[in-house]
Amino acid sequence: AQTVTQSQPEMSVQEAETVTLSCTYDTSESDYYLFWYKQPPSRQMILVIRQEAYKQQNATENRFSVNFQKAAKSFSLKISDSQLGDAAMYFCAYRRYNTNAGKSTFGDGTTLTVKP
Amino acid sequence: EAGVAQSPRYKIIEKRQSVAFWCNPISGHATLYWYQQILGQGPKLLIQFQNNGVVDDSQLPKDRFSAERLKGVDSTLKIQPAKLEDSAVYLCASSLDSLNTEAFFGQGTRLTVV
């Protein structure tokens, strides 16, 4: 079974600084997706960024970028120029290719605090 | 576009009571999911519907949990009788298609069983 591990239960960053959230996963599959989700205190989870395993290029969405190391099974999220609105719980998730959209395996999350 | 709607937002019940949660997915989304998110953990899938049929309920504790999606739109998740360990946030999500697409989440219902 696939597992997703987020080893940092809590992280904090100063506003305008950069922070990196770590994630490792375990799978025997070669085709899969990896995701980072943001869950603010209001609890609606939203997709931040998505990476297809077959793509060597790291995904980027504005201030959010990932460092995908397929051989090491590592998938970290970098948030640049951190803003107060980035404060939330961040979940790393894995999903096998050609499986249902909601069948992701989630890590236990990292709570990010942004200090003004 | 309206998002996934869930109600109530909060619910407190005593153990052994029953409770029901409601979810209205994004219009046109055929697939609907219910998750349980225990404090300090990531969401875990309980049940998946495709239209009004159950696709996967392998993780649903069927002795006390039930769910239905009549007419393939709204869905309800019921717990009867509730246990202390059912305290969690119950998330509903929907997706346009079941494969290789994105799931959109509701705000969830926070259940406290005392």
Interface residues (C-beta under 8 A of the other chain):
Chain A: V4 P9 Y33 S42 R43 Q44 M45 I46 L47 R50 F91 A93 Y97 N98 T99 N100 A101 G102 K103 S104 T105 F106 G107 D108 G109
Chain B: G3 T31 Y33 Y35 G40 Q41 G42 P43 K44 L45 Q48 V55 D56 V89 L91 A93 S95 D97 S98 L99 N100 T101 E102 A103 F105 G106 Q107 G108 R110
